[in-house]
Amino acid sequence: MAPSPKCQGKACPAPGPVPNGLIRLYSMRFCPFAQRARLVLTAKGVKHEIININLKDKPDWFLEKNPSGTVPVLETSSGQVIYESPITCEYLEEAYPEKKLLPSDPFERAQQKMLLDHYSKVIPYFYKISMGKKRGEDVSAAEVEFKDKVSQLNEYLAKKKTKYFGGNSITMIDYLIWPWFERAEMMGVKHCLANTPELRKWIECMFEDPVVKATMFSTEDHKVFFNSYMDGNPNYDHGL
């Protein structure tokens, strides 16, 4: 089966072996976690193919590769399988060292991991606020908590005095954080960034990055998918 941008469901046949010289990414076009891997693959110039998965009707052969049924999943030509987004990105950094995205200094790498751990506690608020608004719920308390957490990200950038979280050029941590900010307007949290000038400058810079441009969707496309997801019938192939 040739790689296809259209999502593969339970009835779809299993793909063949990964061709030599390529790595395969099992993804879903609108998934921010999978976008992390797409960003890193693109930034590092790794030759790859993508097979998109219907996450509501997952093929049995995909569940054999990752029993949790989540994306992203990487598969090598030797049949090795790697999953969980931070792990896939770290694997890509080590397996394809030609273009480094992580700093060489151990302390700087540790700082990025600590920042990622902090950011993992921010991610749920994107969904809590956007889904709450869609359901007509009061999300004011969640917005206060979200503003507090993103203000800490803003403070981090202000103290570092750099364009990006890892310095004055984009590094791994920027790509791992980015996908949710791409969706900030669609998720109804853009107004929560009003008092975060350094973070908003970072967002502007990220939107200009060629790698981000190559992997992103418009706010309207994200809205269409999100609305279909909330209606219980996610349109994974929207726009194809």
C-alpha positions as CSV (number, residue, x, y, z in Angstrom):
1,M,0.0,0.0,0.0
2,A,1.4,3.4,-1.0
3,P,1.5,6.1,1.7
4,S,-1.7,8.3,1.5
5,P,-2.6,11.6,3.0
6,K,-6.1,10.2,3.6
7,C,-6.6,8.5,6.9
8,Q,-6.5,4.8,7.2
9,G,-9.3,3.1,9.1
10,K,-10.0,-0.4,10.4
11,A,-10.9,-1.7,6.9
12,C,-7.7,-0.5,5.3
13,P,-5.0,-3.1,4.6
14,A,-1.7,-3.0,6.5
15,P,1.1,-1.1,4.8
16,G,4.2,-3.0,3.5
17,P,7.7,-2.7,5.0
18,V,9.2,0.8,5.3
19,P,11.4,1.4,2.2
20,N,15.1,1.5,2.8
21,G,16.4,5.1,3.2
22,L,13.1,6.3,4.7
23,I,11.4,6.5,8.0
24,R,7.6,6.2,8.3
25,L,5.5,8.4,10.5
26,Y,2.0,7.3,11.5
27,S,0.2,10.5,12.1
28,M,-3.1,12.4,12.0
29,R,-3.1,15.6,10.0
30,F,-4.7,17.8,12.8
31,C,-3.0,16.2,15.8
32,P,-0.7,18.7,17.6
33,F,1.3,15.8,19.2
34,A,1.9,14.3,15.7
35,Q,2.8,17.8,14.4
36,R,5.7,17.8,16.8
37,A,7.2,14.8,14.9
38,R,6.4,16.4,11.5
39,L,8.1,19.6,12.6
40,V,11.3,17.8,13.7
41,L,11.4,15.6,10.6
42,T,11.0,18.6,8.4
43,A,13.5,20.7,10.3
44,K,16.1,18.0,10.1
45,G,15.5,17.2,6.5
46,V,14.8,13.5,7.2
47,K,13.4,11.6,4.2
48,H,10.1,10.2,5.4
49,E,6.7,9.0,4.4
50,I,3.4,9.6,6.3
51,I,0.5,7.3,6.8
52,N,-2.4,9.1,8.5
53,I,-4.6,7.1,10.9
54,N,-8.3,7.3,11.6
55,L,-8.1,7.6,15.4
56,K,-11.8,6.9,15.8
57,D,-11.6,3.7,13.8
58,K,-8.1,2.4,14.2
59,P,-6.8,-0.5,12.1
60,D,-5.8,-3.6,14.1
61,W,-2.4,-3.5,12.4
62,F,-1.8,0.0,13.8
63,L,-2.8,-1.1,17.3
64,E,-0.2,-3.9,17.0
65,K,2.5,-1.3,16.5
66,N,1.2,1.0,19.4
67,P,-1.3,-0.7,21.7
68,S,-2.3,2.7,23.1
69,G,-3.5,3.8,19.7
70,T,-2.0,7.3,19.8
71,V,0.1,9.2,17.2
72,P,2.8,9.9,16.4
73,V,4.5,6.6,15.8
74,L,7.7,6.1,13.9
75,E,8.7,2.9,12.1
76,T,12.1,2.2,10.6
77,S,13.0,0.1,7.6
78,S,14.2,-2.6,10.1
79,G,10.8,-2.7,11.7
80,Q,11.7,-0.8,14.9
81,V,8.7,1.2,16.3
82,I,8.9,4.3,18.5
83,Y,6.0,6.2,19.9
84,E,5.1,9.1,22.3
85,S,5.8,12.5,20.8
86,P,8.7,13.7,23.0
87,I,10.4,10.2,22.6
88,T,9.9,10.2,18.9
89,C,11.5,13.6,18.6
90,E,14.4,12.7,20.8
91,Y,14.9,9.5,18.8
92,L,15.0,11.6,15.6
93,E,17.6,13.9,17.1
94,E,19.9,11.0,18.0
95,A,19.3,8.9,14.8
96,Y,19.7,11.8,12.5
97,P,22.5,13.9,14.1
98,E,23.5,15.9,10.9
99,K,21.3,18.9,12.0
100,K,21.2,19.3,15.7
101,L,18.1,20.7,17.3
102,L,19.1,20.1,20.9
103,P,22.0,22.1,22.5
104,S,25.3,20.2,23.1
105,D,25.6,21.6,26.6
106,P,24.1,19.1,29.2
107,F,22.7,21.9,31.3
108,E,21.0,23.6,28.4
109,R,19.5,20.2,27.4
110,A,18.3,19.7,31.0
111,Q,16.7,23.2,30.9
112,Q,14.8,22.3,27.8
113,K,13.5,19.1,29.4
114,M,12.5,21.0,32.5
115,L,10.6,23.6,30.4
116,L,8.9,20.8,28.5
117,D,7.8,19.3,31.8
118,H,6.3,22.6,32.8
119,Y,4.6,23.1,29.5
120,S,3.0,19.6,29.7
121,K,0.9,21.1,32.5
122,V,-0.2,24.0,30.3
123,I,-1.5,21.8,27.4
124,P,-4.7,20.6,29.2
125,Y,-5.9,24.2,29.6
126,F,-6.1,24.6,25.8
127,Y,-8.6,21.8,25.6
128,K,-10.4,22.7,28.9
129,I,-11.1,26.2,27.7
130,S,-11.9,25.4,24.0
131,M,-14.2,22.5,24.8
132,G,-15.8,24.3,27.7
133,K,-16.6,27.3,25.4
134,K,-18.0,25.0,22.8
135,R,-20.3,23.4,25.4
136,G,-21.4,26.8,26.8
137,E,-19.7,26.3,30.1
138,D,-18.1,28.9,32.4
139,V,-14.4,28.8,31.7
140,S,-13.3,31.9,33.6
141,A,-11.5,30.0,36.3
142,A,-9.6,27.9,33.7
143,E,-8.7,31.1,31.9
144,V,-7.2,32.6,35.0
145,E,-5.1,29.5,35.6
146,F,-4.0,29.4,31.9
147,K,-3.0,33.1,32.0
148,D,-0.9,32.4,35.1
149,K,0.9,29.5,33.4
150,V,1.6,31.3,30.1
151,S,2.8,34.3,32.0
152,Q,5.5,32.0,33.4
153,L,6.5,31.2,29.8
154,N,6.6,34.9,29.0
155,E,8.8,35.5,32.1
156,Y,11.1,32.7,31.0
157,L,11.6,34.4,27.6
158,A,12.0,37.9,29.2
159,K,14.8,36.6,31.5
160,K,16.5,34.7,28.8
161,K,16.4,37.8,26.5
162,T,16.3,35.7,23.3
163,K,13.9,35.3,20.4
164,Y,13.3,31.6,21.1
165,F,13.1,29.4,24.1
166,G,16.5,27.9,23.4
167,G,18.3,31.0,22.2
168,N,18.3,33.2,19.2
169,S,17.7,30.3,16.8
170,I,14.9,27.7,16.8
171,T,15.7,24.6,18.8
172,M,13.8,21.4,19.8
173,I,11.9,23.0,22.6
174,D,10.3,25.6,20.3
175,Y,9.0,22.9,18.0
176,L,7.7,20.8,20.9
177,I,5.7,23.8,22.3
178,W,4.5,25.3,19.1
179,P,1.6,23.2,17.8
180,W,-0.9,24.5,20.5
181,F,0.0,28.1,19.9
182,E,-0.7,27.6,16.2
183,R,-4.2,26.7,17.4
184,A,-4.5,29.4,20.0
185,E,-7.1,31.5,18.0
186,M,-9.2,28.4,17.1
187,M,-9.1,27.2,20.7
188,G,-10.3,30.5,22.0
189,V,-7.3,31.4,24.2
190,K,-5.7,34.1,22.0
191,H,-7.1,36.8,24.3
192,C,-5.3,35.2,27.3
193,L,-2.0,36.1,25.7
194,A,-2.7,39.8,25.8
195,N,-0.2,40.5,28.6
196,T,2.6,38.3,27.4
197,P,4.6,40.5,25.0
198,E,7.7,38.3,24.8
199,L,5.5,35.2,24.1
200,R,3.6,37.0,21.4
201,K,6.9,38.1,19.8
202,W,7.9,34.4,19.9
203,I,4.6,33.4,18.2
204,E,5.2,36.0,15.4
205,C,8.7,34.6,14.8
206,M,7.5,31.0,14.8
207,F,4.8,31.9,12.2
208,E,7.7,33.1,9.9
209,D,9.7,29.9,10.2
210,P,9.8,27.9,6.9
211,V,9.4,24.6,8.8
212,V,6.3,25.9,10.6
213,K,4.9,27.2,7.4
214,A,5.4,23.8,5.7
215,T,3.6,21.9,8.4
216,M,0.8,24.2,9.6
217,F,-2.9,24.5,8.8
218,S,-5.0,27.7,8.7
219,T,-7.1,28.7,11.7
220,E,-10.2,28.0,9.6
221,D,-9.0,24.5,8.8
222,H,-8.4,23.8,12.4
223,K,-11.8,25.2,13.3
224,V,-13.5,22.9,10.8
225,F,-11.8,19.9,12.1
226,F,-12.3,20.8,15.8
227,N,-16.0,21.4,15.2
228,S,-16.4,18.1,13.5
229,Y,-14.5,16.5,16.4
230,M,-16.8,18.0,18.9
231,D,-19.8,16.9,17.0
232,G,-18.5,13.3,17.3
233,N,-17.7,12.8,13.6
234,P,-14.1,14.1,13.2
235,N,-13.3,15.0,9.6
236,Y,-9.7,13.7,9.5
237,D,-9.6,14.2,5.7
238,H,-10.8,17.8,5.7
239,G,-9.3,19.8,2.8
240,L,-8.1,16.8,0.8
